[in-house]
Amino acid sequence: MLGKEGYKYKIARPVIRGLFQRDRLFRLLDNLILSPVVWINGPPGAGKTSLIHSYLDKRETPAIWYHADEADSDIATFFYYMTLAVTSQYPESPHPLPPFGPEYRLDITKYARMFFDALYSRIPPPCLIIFENYQDVPAESKFHEILRMAMEMLPERLKIIVISRERPPEQFAKLMTYGAISTVEKDDLMFTEEELRGFIKEREMSLSDEDIHWILEQTEGWIGGILVLMEHLSRNLPYVMKAKPDDFDQIFSFFAMEVFQKIPGDIRDFLMKTSVFPEMTHGMAEAITGNPASESILSELERKNFFTSRLFRDGIRYRYHPLFRQFLINRLRDTLDHSELIRLKTESARLLELNGDTEDAIGLFIETGDWENSIRLITGMAEIFFSHGREQSLAAWINSIPEAVRDNSPWLLYLLGNCTLPYNPTEARALFERSYILFRNGGDRTGQFLSWTAQVNSVIFELDDCSILDPLIAEMEALLEDATPFPSEQIKTEVACAMFTALVVRNPGHSDIGHWEYLTETLGLGNTDINTRIRAAFILTLYRLWMGDSLRSAVVMDTLHSLVKLKTASPHFQLLALTTEAMYYWLTSSPELAMEMVQEGLSLVEETGVKTGLDMLLEHGAAAALSAGNIKKADEFLRKIRENLHASRQIDVGFYRYLIFWKALLEGDLATASGYESTLAETAERIGYVFGTGLSRLSRAALLSMECRYSMAIDALSSAREIAVNTKSGLLEFMCGIMEAYCYFMKGEEEKGNKSLKKVLVLGRKKGIVNFFGYLPGVMQEICRRALREGIEREYIRNLIRQRRIIPPSATGYIKHWPWEIEIEALGGFVLRREGEDVTLPARTPKITLTLLKALIAYGGEGVGYEKISDVLWPETDGDRAYRSFKSSLHRLRHILGNEGAVIVKDGLVTLNRQICYLDINEFEYLLKEAKKVQRDDPEGAAQILRRAIDLYKGHFLGDAAVESWAVSLRERLRSRYISAIKNLGGFLESRRRWEEAAGYYERGIETDELAEDFYRSLISCYLAQGKKSDALRVYDRCRETLSSVLQIEPSAETDALMKQIKG
């Protein structure tokens, strides 16, 4: 039966026999219909519907017919039935109509625009859209605004006709002013004498001119009155009243007394009893009246146009004119006693149900006070109504049942809770709680599971006090103790997803969470309902990311990607899917991709008007931007959150404050950070979201560390780590460990810092963690530098640096093992690498391109005027041409380097970006400075640094080949510093009597500068100290020969003195 509930008289065009062709009005309509909308208003019985029906037949124009009534107060009813009307009339159209859901109610106009766009695309021209009985739409209904929008969006090829007893209400005033609505007025509808004569002729009646004039005088041309008077005349009945349009109530009374009484009793009985049906088949009429002639009676009434029309829908159906039906209902009430009337309506309700008219059946059962059948049908119809977004209509039915009955029906309370949930989660939860108790008392496990799940969902929907979940978790554990199987697989899925969600929010360390995770993955992700699958994907991803399990999160994302592409989920769940992707991408080090998901979500909101869940999407967008250091983008997302913050959930307010706190730390605004941090803990504790609480406690430690209160920060970490341990959150543990190691290093406690660092980086490597909440570049720069220096998880750190694009903690470019994007080696030659691979120059690349880079390095690499470079590279070229050559070569160089930011030009000054580019010269010079700093306090450490500097010097700047004049200065400076480094290191080694090692460095010095007599003497001294006189003599001879052949001089007296030691 439920499968037929959508087929209603609301969308059926009536078939009316013997219609009089009113050519005068047809011509009027032909002119008026040039406007987008024609509004026909006139009194009851003025022939409005008959006019349009006959016009459509005459002009052979297709039409969609919609019967407006009080049910359209729930705007979802209109969208549902209009969808049925159009899809049944044009089933093959490739343009689907968007289904309506409760999420659209917050911005119904957005949905309406989507709906009418699709509707008008689906209807082929020409076509008229007819709205009949518009006066029955309540004045306060949103339907007026929606229809106005439909009129404004109407394409030229389609037209709307409204049939009403009243003129257009105020919502249409603007369209009236602009002439978009043309009207057919009451006076237009009144019959002229010529039309009346033609009408009488078609009826094959013979009336005198006197009778015709009398009818016109009495009725003023009103067809309702004309029909009544003609009936009187045909029956030779006296008539003393006028039958004017304003007198229809009196006419009905008179009709009852004078005409209805003359109808045979069996026909009167038939008409009254069948008036209970809004529409009927002859079988329904026969069943309720017991009259075997029902088919012929209805057919004759319709043939004679006796206030009866015929509809074609699953066979032939009949419908009385509304005025006539109301008259018959009034007569029925006066004729039958109460018990008989109840019996008749109850039987009629059963017949309506059997014929698929379930909504009308419910209405009659409620009228009769048959609560058992009312509840049975309401609960049976609920799923269909929810799927059509008609929860307000469902709630209206439920609320029409007496409170005493309703409060003892667990299913009604449960359904009413679901109707209420999108608008008032707290009220809905109270209804779910009451229904759960009734289900439990009645031993209804299905109801228990569903109402328990609904309670959890109401808490999650609101997320203002998560502690409410604790007793619910305990309740479900108790309910499952008897190990009775779930009533169905779907209920098992719903319970699994709800229980897993509750545990993730409140107790992620629960011993059974793995079981519920498994069920959520297997049943939730594998469900046939796409919304359920997306919901499961979100909570699984959230949980696994907090656990630090990015690899298993990726498995969920594979499923989610395929679901997002389908775009068949409701807008709310499409938004949730995009939020899940954004969350996953930024926490797995793809913040740019995460921000793309946010932009896609914003486009979806703009298109659909559905904003449920938008705050959470924007929050992850802001987090992605902050973690990438994109403050401008973060501000954009935060501003959008702030616009709607007054209507946000407490958890979204809390997350917003956390993001502002994080942003303040990134900007070094500790005053703002402190102001927001002070509210985070209170908000988090009040909400009771366990991961949020952990994050707020960690924020306290982060602020203290930025304030250089490292000991206090370490103490504050203990409470955050406690949550990390209890929840088994790898991500939270990693965040605590990073901050702890950093604080120890800043305190100068290297040993404790390295111990913490090793532990946390092992965890990070195993879990694959690459990004996290509260990411601070300065902290991670120091962590990476320390790890690389100490050899702690170097490969993991190098990968982390590449993925997060972490820049070195200083602009000197010296850190050993740092995975630079661009590496330049200019000592001993010229080598260029990009991401570890040698750069191969494109064919026909001008040599001047690399020469530009070499010259930039030669002039210091920082703040070099482009004119200075141009002068040495294009000395013969004038200023403008030289600048163009410079720009062209710079463009090619950046292309070779693969990064526009590798070479920066600002205010005419050129700089090699040391945050991207490694230069061996920078490291060499930095090491020499570092050695000098520590030489007095740590001579052994200084020696170690000098060793690294000397090893780095593989040869002179740009190699041994002849160089341009602009390279000579840097070449000689570096050579001089290299020689000094060897002298200093050799002298230190000699002082420690490490003669052999010192000798090795002096040999390297001689290879670099064969005329440096100091190196020869030092090398001789080392050999003499080791008793190697022959080696010492060989060095002396080499010194004398070199000085003689190159400089034509003899060794110095100091060197000769060493020779005497050798011979002595």
Order of alpha helices (4+ residues) and beta strands (2+ residues): alpha-beta-alpha-beta-alpha-alpha-beta-alpha-beta-alpha-beta-alpha-alpha-alpha-alpha-alpha-alpha-alpha-alpha-beta-beta-alpha-alpha-alpha-alpha-alpha-alpha-alpha-alpha-alpha-alpha-alpha-alpha-alpha-alpha-alpha-alpha-alpha-alpha-alpha-alpha-alpha-alpha-alpha-alpha-alpha-alpha-beta-beta-beta-alpha-beta-alpha-alpha-beta-beta-beta-alpha-alpha-alpha-alpha-alpha-alpha-alpha
